[in-house]
Amino acid sequence: MEMLRAGHETSSTILALTLFELAKNPEVQDKAIAEVDAYFNKNGNLFYESVHETPYLNACFNEAMRLYPVLGVVTREVMDDYTLPSGVSLHKGIRIHIPVYSIHRDPNYFPKPLCYQPERFLGEEKQNILPYTFMPFGDGPRICIGMRFAMMMMTSALMTLLRKYSVELAEGMPRELIYEPGGFTTQIGLKIRVKLIPRQ
């Protein structure tokens, strides 16, 4: 039950941020809608396998999570003494803070880091992502156990919406977001407002 409670706020936040970026980037939205239409033309209804049959939607979510990671910092406890390649020594028992937000926006790892480009997570481009530079759910043995549940929930919601609607930014909605300081998870400092346009 705790996983369901913890997963709903984070998943709904990423879904809203994905819609925000799709509204800002109509060419990306067109590709997402085309994939949704192709899926429903083939299958008729939503099934669990839709998560695996919609790689472009997954890439849209991944790129939103890269730009706006739910956990901007991940904290871990060092289990054994370890020396980093830089020569810095980490002693057993200390806590280290991994700056996920900064890593996700580092141009050394993601060229044009402020641009929303889902293609980073497709095909050969995906192979260019270095290990431990993309960690929206953490990584390693302590990776979030709700990752698959979150992706399934967000995919089914976005597919249901894009099947009938396209999205635009609502009037007065800024194109850049501000953050609410002090939150454990990423908190946007304003309501994300998009306009749903019925598709013909």
Disulfide bonds with the S-S distance in Angstrom:
none
